[in-house]
Amino acid sequence: MEDNMIKVTVIDRAGKEHLLDAPTDMNMNMMELCKAHELPVEGTCGGMALCASCHMYVRSDHGLAAMSEDEEDMLDQAFFVEDNSRLGCQIKLHDGIDGLVVELAPVD
């Protein structure tokens, strides 16, 4: 594996898997990575946990950072929330999430 690069899988809303190279040295998050690869993630608020347009489900067993109160509040207002729901803007890219699998949540 390249230095400062991990692999993550994003399952789009049509069920297609996208294996993406994700840089860990650019302070990016999953929402930004999806947008960079032109996957259908809005990120309307710019990654501030003020909307739920980057809502995704974590499908792999990775220990992610705990949810912030802002993220919890936003998910409380979102549609199609499951136990594994997270906001993509709050999942920072780092070596510890190599192999992460997420699925984009449906849009209302």
C-alpha positions in Angstrom: 0.0 0.0 0.0 1.2 3.5 -0.8 2.2 5.7 2.0 -0.6 8.0 3.2 -3.2 6.0 1.2 -5.9 3.6 2.3 -8.7 1.7 0.5 -12.4 2.2 1.3 -15.5 0.8 -0.4 -18.5 2.9 -1.0 -21.8 1.2 -2.1 -23.9 3.6 -4.0 -27.7 3.8 -3.9 -27.9 1.4 -6.9 -25.9 -1.2 -5.0 -22.7 -0.8 -7.0 -19.5 -1.0 -5.1 -16.8 1.6 -5.7 -13.3 0.7 -4.3 -11.6 4.1 -3.7 -8.1 5.2 -2.9 -8.3 7.5 0.0 -5.5 9.9 1.0 -4.8 10.1 4.8 -2.5 13.1 4.6 -5.0 15.7 3.4 -7.3 16.0 6.4 -10.3 14.7 4.2 -13.4 13.0 5.3 -15.7 10.4 3.7 -18.1 13.1 2.3 -15.2 14.9 0.6 -13.8 11.6 -0.8 -17.2 10.7 -2.3 -17.6 14.1 -3.9 -14.1 13.9 -5.3 -15.1 10.6 -7.0 -18.3 12.1 -8.2 -20.5 9.9 -6.1 -24.0 11.3 -5.3 -23.3 12.9 -1.9 -24.4 16.4 -1.4 -22.5 17.8 1.5 -24.8 20.8 1.5 -23.4 22.3 4.7 -19.8 21.8 3.7 -19.0 19.3 6.3 -20.2 21.1 9.4 -22.7 18.4 10.6 -25.5 20.9 9.9 -27.4 18.8 7.3 -27.7 15.1 6.7 -27.0 15.1 2.9 -23.9 12.9 3.4 -25.7 10.3 5.6 -24.2 6.8 5.1 -24.3 3.4 6.8 -21.1 1.9 8.1 -21.2 -1.7 6.9 -17.8 -2.9 8.1 -16.6 -3.4 11.7 -14.4 -0.4 12.2 -14.0 1.4 15.4 -14.9 5.0 14.4 -14.6 8.1 16.6 -17.6 8.6 18.8 -20.4 10.8 17.5 -20.4 14.4 18.4 -23.5 15.9 19.8 -24.0 17.9 16.6 -23.8 14.7 14.6 -26.3 12.9 16.9 -28.7 15.9 16.7 -28.5 15.9 12.9 -29.2 12.2 12.6 -32.1 12.6 14.9 -33.7 14.7 12.2 -32.7 12.6 9.2 -34.7 10.0 7.4 -33.8 6.2 7.1 -31.6 6.3 10.2 -30.2 2.9 11.4 -28.0 1.9 14.3 -24.9 2.2 11.9 -25.8 5.6 10.5 -23.1 8.2 10.4 -22.5 11.5 8.6 -19.8 11.1 6.0 -18.4 14.5 6.9 -17.7 13.3 10.4 -15.7 10.2 9.3 -12.1 11.4 9.0 -9.8 9.5 6.7 -6.9 7.9 8.6 -4.9 4.6 8.6 -7.2 3.1 11.2 -10.2 2.9 8.8 -8.3 1.1 6.0 -10.8 -1.3 4.4 -13.9 0.7 5.6 -17.1 -0.2 3.8 -20.0 2.3 3.8 -23.3 2.5 1.9 -24.9 5.7 0.9 -28.3 6.2 2.6 -31.4 6.7 0.5 -32.5 10.3 0.0 -36.1 11.3 0.8 
